[in-house]
């Protein structure tokens, strides 16, 4: 069986399940809820956070805030993507517009270890990928496969299978827990949002004195995260 046939079969099975249909709606609403407030704030020309400019993420957001129409445009696309997701006929377009924005936020959050979206943004990327897979029939012809020229007929709501896909939801829950724990505890040093919050991790760190220096490096001196981490790693261990 060819790869395209396998993908067609898996997609057809997914689209015929009521639980997965509900989960797709949940992802659409959740993703829209994640972008509407943040996009609105940008359109109104307000700052997105109150982080200090010394914080790696705060420094980035402050710079973006002063770009003028570019900052507003980001908000416009966030709200546009959210609204498109909420409308069934335009949901696939919303998923396409949403993906590069949330992927950028995800990579940014991980690179600067920003706790505000360190866990949520990767989960939003996964939810967005689920929607893109859900609407596979709309963009499958972009893939370098030989596809059946006849469009498959998707089942109607009345014909959906009500059998709960237990393994899918167990896998989803496992993924959520793994992402949450992995990103929450996967970094030895976190800048946290303030110097006070940063220092709370020092008592249990491998080098408390170097940890305090790291927090000062970030929040007092405003040095880049990479430089502060390098100083921490090179500090002599007690």
Buried (B, 14 or more C-beta within 10 A) or exposed (E): EEEBEEBBEEBBEBBBBBBBBEBBEEBBEEBBEBBBEBBBBBBEEEBBBEBBEBBBBBBBBBEBBEEEEEBBEBBEBBBBBBBBBBEEEBBBBBBBBBBEBBBEBBEBBBEBBBBEBBBBBBBBBBBBBBBBBBBBBBEBEEEEEEBEEEEEEEBEEEEBBEEEBEEBEEEBEEEBEEBBEEBEEEBBBBBBBBBEBBBEBBEEBEBBEBBBBBBBBBBEEBBEBEEBBEBBEEBEEE
